Amino acid sequence: MLIKGKVLKILEENKGKNISGEEIAKKLNISRTSIWKAINALRSEGYTINAVTNKGYSLATNTDFISKEGISLYLNNEYSNIDIYTYKLVSSTNDVAKTLALNGAKHGTVIISEEQSVGKGRLGRVFYSPANTGIYMSIILRPNLTAMDSVLITTSASVAICNAIQKVTGIECQIKWINDIYLNNKKVGGILTEASTNFESGTIDYLILGIGLNFNKPKESFPKELETIASSLFSNNNGNINRNILCAEIVNNILSMIPQIKSYDFISEYKKRSIILNNEIVYISAGVSSIGKAIDINNDGSLVVKHDDGSIKVLNSGEVTIRRLN
């Protein structure tokens, strides 16, 4: 870790408290001049670091930059050594993750960016990813699962993310089948899962779990085509809740859920948070639009739909919209 990162870690650990340059220098066994240079470098990146004569430096409590150091502070002990890559701007965190995975990146590796120029959504759509307002993250997973089980990653991750949001912010989100996070009937996040499989064994070589979450409302608001369907967790969080904490809790939840995924324990929570169960829906399957009532979600994540004539359709994929809320 560079000196700048080590200094940031100490400031994050003492956020809002003064810590002297001398104390930091002793902890890191470097000169106070090196500390001063690191502080200036961090300030140039946008960090608000206060300096008080005879008291030292302090990282402002409303500082909300995503950093490896900030996330690491809140990871469970068993995940403290995972690799975390942070960026200011990427085309897509999933693209970066694929390159890393192909080069042998370990299970649990996290890629996160403050902005995406071409964030990926389902069905080839673009996920709107403006700077410094969201959480745009990909996690490289190497689970001992078959390709058929990959949908379980998506459904369990939806629950893991909702639970993390509720624990950190107190906000209770819902899930729209199969991978969208909703709040007050508007989308605040989504998941895109991409996998590389071994066709001979039918197992997963690696899986990229891409997560997009609208944390703060964008300064310029959402584009017109998204205004009526998209929202954010906060209209203006103003640094009261640190995104690093939420990032870490999402990672904690997902990595702890993977080994237990075949127990299907998450399905009951998935159903509780579902906004489509017991509602009439319009779904598109194989290019055909149909109407039915969502009556259940199976352990494998498939959606059970009942039609007016009593016939049953089980959906493993497809586009679903709510026709009428009860």
N, C-alpha and C positions, 0 to 999 in steps of 0.2 A: 504494500500500500504506500502511495506517495505521502510525503510529509503533510501536504494539504489535506488529504483524506484522514490522516491520523489526528490532525488538529480539529477537523470537523467532527470526528467521532467524540472527542473529549467535550467539545462545545455542545453537541447533541445530548450527551450524557448529563450535562449541567445546564440544560436550556433554561434561560431566564435568570441564571445565577452568575455572579462574577467569579472568574477564575483567573489568577494572575498569570502573566506571561512567564514568570519565573517557575511557577508550579507546572505549567504545561511543558516548559523546557526540560524540567527535571524528569517528568513522566516519560518524555520521548527521547531524553538524552541528546538534545540538540541545542543550538544556540538560540538566544532570544531574538537575534536578527532573523533567523530562519522562521521563527514563529511570526514575526512581524510581516515577513514576505508572504507566508501562507495566509495570514489574515487578510492582507490586501488582495491576494488572488481570489479568495472566497468572496470578498466584497465586490470584486469586479464581475463575478458571476451572478451577483444579485442578492447574496446573503446579507441580511441586516445584522451586523455585529457591532455592538456598542463597546466603547472603551472609556473607562473611568479611571482617572489618575489615582494611583495607590490601591486600586481595587482589581483592575484587570479587565478582561474581555467577557462579554456575555452575548449569546445568540438570542435575538429577539424571540419572544414566545409566539408571535404571530408569523414567524418564518415558516413557509410551507413549500419548500423545494424538496422534491423527491430525490433521495440519495441512497447509495448503498449503505453508508454509515447509519443513516436514519432508520432504514428498514431493519438492519441487522440488530439494532437495539431491542426490537420487539419480537424477534423470532423466538420460538420455543428452543430450548437448549439443544434438542436433537437435530435442529435444522440450522444451527449457528454457523456451520461450515459450508453451506451451499454457495454456489457461485452466483453473484448478482451483477448484471451489466446494466448500467444506466446511461441514457442518452438524452440530449436536448431535442433532437429531431431525427426520425428515421422514416423510411417509406412505410414500413409496417413492422411491428415487433415480431410478428409471425415469420416474416422473411428473414430477419436476423436470426431468429431461433432455429429455423431450418438449416441455415449455414452452420451454426454452432453444433447442431445435432449431428449433421453429416460429418463433422470433424471430431465427434466423440464426446460432446458435452455430456456431463453427468445428469442423472435423474435429479430433478428438483431445481435445475438451473433456471434462474429468473432473468428475463429481459424486460426492461421497462423504459419508457420514453415520455418526455413531457409533451411531445407532439408527434403526430403521424401525418405525413403528406398524402398517403394512400392507405388509410386504415381499412382493414378487411372486415366485411360483414358476410352474412350468409348469402348464398345464391349470387355471388359475384358483386354484391352491393358494396358501397364504400361506407365505412363507419366514420362519421364526422368527428375529428380529433383535434380541436384547437389547442393552442399552447397553454400550459399551466392551469388547466381547469378540470382535467380528468385523470383517470388512471388507465393507462394503456399498457398492458402487460401480457407477456407470454411466458408460460412455464413449460419447460421440456420434461416430459415424463417418459419413463421406460418401465411401464407396468407389466407384470406377468399376466397378461390377458390376451385373449384371442381378438381378432379383428371384429368379430361379431359383438364383442363386449364393449367396444369403444363408445357406444352411445351411453353406457353407464357413466363414463367419465363426464360427459356433458351434463347429464341430469344430476349427478352428485355434486358437480362443481356449482351448479345453479343454487343448490341448497347451501353449500359451503360459503358462497359469496353473500347470500341473503343473511345467513347467520352472522357472518363477520360484520356486515353493515349494521345489523341490529345491536351487536355487542359494542361496537365502537361508537356509533352515532345515536343509538336508540330508535332509529327509523326502521319500520317494519315493511319490507318490500314483498312483492308477489312475483310469481313466475308465470310467464306465458309459454306454453309448450312450444318449442321444446327447450329453447335456450335463451329466452329474453327475460330481463329483470325489469319489473314494472313498479311504479309508484303513482298512486292516484290515477290509474288507468292510462298512464303515459310511460313510454319506454325510457329507462334511465341507464340501461346497460345491456350487453349481449355477450355471447360466447361463440367463438368459432374454433372448432376442433379439426385439426388436420393430422393425418397419421401416415406413417410409412410402414407397410406390412410385409411380412415374409409370406409369399404366396404358397410356398411348399409346406410350411408348418402352420400357416393361418394365424401366426402370432404377430404382435405389434413390435416392430423394431424400435420405433420411438413415436411419441405423440406430442403434438404442439397444442397446448390449451391457450388460446388467445382470449383475452378478457378486455372489454372496453366498458368503462364506467364513467358516466357524466357526474362528476363530483360537484363542481360549481357551475352555475349558469354562465355561458360564454359572455364576454363583455359586449360583443356585437349581437348577442342572442343567437338563436338557431336559424339556419337558412329557412326561407319561406316554406319549402317543401317539407320541413320537419317541425315547424312551429306547433302544429296541432297534434302531433303524435309523439314528440320527444320532450323530455324534461330532465332535471338534474336533482341530485339529493338535496342540494342547497341552492337558494337563489343568491346568497352571498355568505359563505362560511366565515370569511375574514380571519382565517387562521385559527379559529377556535378549536377545530379538530384537525390534527396533523394527518395528511394523506399517507405519510410513512407508516403510521400505526395501522391504518386500514389495509394498506398493501401487505404488511407483515401478517395481519390476522387472516387475510385471504389465503396467503401462502401456507400458514399454519394449518388452517382448516382443510385445504385441498390435500396437502401432503399427508395429513393424519387420516384422511378419509380413504385414500387409495388402497391401503392394505386391507381394509375391511369392506371393500366395495361389493364383493359377492355375497355379503350378508343382507344386502338390500335394505339396511336399516334406514337409509336416507329417503326411501320412497314415501313413507308416511308423512314426513315433513314436506316433501315435494308436493304431495297432494294437498296438504293444509294450505300451502302458499299458492296453489294453482288458481288463476283467475278465469280459467275456462271450464273447469269441472262443473257439471250441472247447468251449463249454459248452452244455448243453441249456437252453433258455429257454422261458418262457411269454410270448407277446406278444399284445397286443390291437390288432387292425387293423379299422377300420370297425365297431367294436363287437363283434367276434367274437374269442374267446380261442382260441389255437392253441398247439401245442407243436412245437418244432423245434430244430435245432442251429445256432448262429451260426457260420458257416464263413468269412465274409470281410466286409470293409468296403471299399466301392468308393471311388474318388477323390472322388466327389461326396458322400461321407458316408453313403450308403445302406448298410443292413445286409443281408447275404445270409444267408438262413436255408434250411436243408435239412430236409425232413420225412422221416419214416420210410419213406414210399412213394417216396422219391427226388425228389419234386417240389421246385422251388426257388421261394422267395418273396423278393422284394426290398422291403425296408421303407424308406420315406423319412421316416416319422414313426410314432408309436405308443408304447405303453407296454410296456416290456420288464422282465421280472424273471428272475433266474437260477433255474432249476429244481433244478439239482444242480451243485455245484462238483466238478471233476475232482480 
